[in-house]
Amino acid sequence: MIDNIKHINDYNLVHKYLCGDDAAGEQLYAALYPVLKGFIYNNSRAKK
């Protein structure tokens, strides 16, 4: 099943975080924050 996962690194980070590895959670957050920020900006009414 894991062989078919598109973003295996993200999967591994989530798994490590859920097992108590806070550093993995921070790494995942750092990688995904710019994407999330862009998504929110592009879908908000606050755009200029």
NORWO-V921689 format. One record per backbone hydrogen bond with DSSP energy under -1.0 kcal/mol. CO is the residue of the C=O (numbers start at 0). NH is the residue of the N-H. Records with the same first field share a line. If there is no record, write none. Layout:
# NORWO-V921689
CO=NH ; NH
This chain:
# NORWO-V921689
0=3
1=4
6=10
7=11
8=12
9=13
10=14
11=15
12=16
13=17
14=18
15=20
16=19
19=21
20=24
21=25
22=26
23=27
24=28
25=29
26=30
27=31
28=32
31=35
32=36
33=37
34=38
35=39
36=40
37=41
38=42
40=43
